[in-house]
Amino acid sequence: MPAITIDQLRPGHVLQEDVVNLHGRRLAAAGTVLTEAHLRTFKTWGVHTVQVHPSASPQETPPPLPEAFLEHARHATKRFFTRNDTRHPLVRQLAHIYYSRILKRGELPPAPPPIPEGPAITPPPLDQLLGQRIELASLPDIFTRIIEALGKPNASASYLAELIQNDIGLTTRLLKVANSPAFAGPRRVETVSRAIALLGTDQLCRLAFGISLVSLFSHIPQELLDMPQFWRHSIACGILARLLAIQAKMPASEAFFLYGMLHDIGRLIMLTHEPDSARAPLALEARRPHGLLDAERHFWHYDHTQVAAAVLQAWKLPDHLALPVALHHAPGQAPDIPAAAIVHLADALAHISLHGGSGVQALPPLDIAPIERLGLGEGFVHTVMPQLDAHIDEVMHLFFHHAE
């Protein structure tokens, strides 16, 4: 069968030959039954034509969804956007995408897990919380040394290579990242030194920090929050932050992956060190979705962004990393820090993508003015969302399947 264009491809077509990108990296093997994810990947990598088996016909158009389901989807969308003004064009566009994704999945967003009842325990004041619960000395040595390296932009490549190579697990996972299309090019990377040469010391240091962070928060009670879904949301936010930074022509756009991945670290801190206090806001948001941030302030007298700011400062992380995380719910307070607006928008897009969740049942209010100042132009949402869909599973695999 002659080659057909990417626009003619449909889920269900079977590849007759391998599909490779311009660098020669194989994207899909001959015999693969194509899915929507494959089609998105091909478009992301600029594939124009492919060879398919003539005998294999694409899947038929699915039957129309029942009207009752459509009504439930409309209600779920209205409920999720209850704290935003859908008369604004951007908000209206996001609501439409959210609704369309529900229909495409054919199922409603999952309900939050039932959180066991318990007393609403007020945590200690923030300064006491840091002193009593969160001590840098209690962190793994590799983590503290990576934090120190993040605070030293002039850290040498040889120092970083030696630091990472002393941790076999971290080395293995970083090399997997360095060999992935999501973060690097087509060349095979077999050593940490080579990874540093390709990605740079800053980028590799940030990735090492992100990988170590996953291990640091691996014991959060599942009864409080679906942690695989939480991490999927965080990774989605990181991918989107990086893509948006590229769209906005921001310098050092690769740094934005870590900004997005870290955006809810304050909530992780509370879930780890004050699980009984973290329970009440999540339970209230599950019952009555009027804003998890407001629920935190009601029960704690501060919120997870303030926890993040205090912890990142205590860890002596540089402001360029800490401020986008601390201000991602209030980018209007930092007009000179566009990275905060990038993470703010990435968080919203991650929520409407339906890739994971952070306990939020109603989309936090979008701060439109800082988003508009980014100058992203029309169509940016339709540019970044397919790329997220194409890469999210791969990046999740890189960060969470380290035993392979």
Sequence and secondary structure as in RCSB ss.txt:
>XXXX:A:sequence
MPAITIDQLRPGHVLQEDVVNLHGRRLAAAGTVLTEAHLRTFKTWGVHTVQVHPSASPQETPPPLPEAFLEHARH
ATKRFFTRNDTRHPLVRQLAHIYYSRILKRGELPPAPPPIPEGPAITPPPLDQLLGQRIELASLPDIFTRIIEAL
GKPNASASYLAELIQNDIGLTTRLLKVANSPAFAGPRRVETVSRAIALLGTDQLCRLAFGISLVSLFSHIPQELL
DMPQFWRHSIACGILARLLAIQAKMPASEAFFLYGMLHDIGRLIMLTHEPDSARAPLALEARRPHGLLDAERHFW
HYDHTQVAAAVLQAWKLPDHLALPVALHHAPGQAPDIPAAAIVHLADALAHISLHGGSGVQALPPLDIAPIERLG
LGEGFVHTVMPQLDAHIDEVMHLFFHHAE
>XXXX:A:secstr
   EEGGG  TT BBSS EE TTS EEE TT B  HHHHHHHHHTT  EE B TT           HHHHHHHHH
HHHHHTTTS TTSHHHHHHHHHHHHHHHHHTS                  HHHHHHHT  GGGS HHHHHHHHHH
T TT  HHHHHHHHHT HHHHHHHHHHHTSTTTS SS   SHHHHHHHH HHHHHHHHHHHHHHHHT    TTTS
 HHHHHHHHHHHHHHHHHHHHHTT TTGGGHHHHHHTTTHHHHHHHHH HHHHHHHHHHHHHS S HHHHHHHHH
SS HHHHHHHHHHHTT  HHHHHHHHTTT GGG TT HHHHHHHHHHHHHHHHTS   S SS     HHHHHHT 
  TTHHHHHHHHHHHHHHHHHHHHH TT 
